[in-house]
Amino acid sequence: MEISLEGKVALVTGASRGIGKAIAKSYV
């Protein structure tokens, strides 16, 4: 469960940094 939790945190962090920007650009 620790690996799963870390994976989710990594996804959230990555989303807010890289994926978030990419999605924002695609919507804008």
Secondary structure, DSSP 8 states (H G I E B T S, - for coil): -HHHHHHHHHHHHHIIIIIHHHHHHHH-
